[in-house]
Amino acid sequence: MPQLDPGPWFLILMFTWLIFLTIIPTKILNHVSPNEPTPVSAEKHKTETWDWPW
């Protein structure tokens, strides 16, 4: 049964993980999100209580 021979499949597995762990993350991290988050000011917003009409 040649499919049980680990020789070529182990090498394919190692090269695949090498690509997944080195090349693909660098390509993904180079993209910039079009909606960059804006920094939020440190001041608290003043909230007012709302009186119920009943």
LINRAMO-V485860 format. One line per field, one symbol per residue. ss: DSSP state (@ for helix, = for strand, . for the rest). burial: I if it has 16 or more other ideal C-beta (glycine too) atoms within 10 Angstrom, else O. A space follows every 10 residues. Layout:
# LINRAMO-V485860
ss->???
burial->???
This chain:
# LINRAMO-V485860
ss->.@@@.@@@@@ @@@@@@@@@@ @@@@@@@@@. .......... .......... ....
burial->OOOOOOOOOO OOOOOOOOOO OOOOOOOOOO OOOOOOOOOO OOOOOOOOOO OOOO
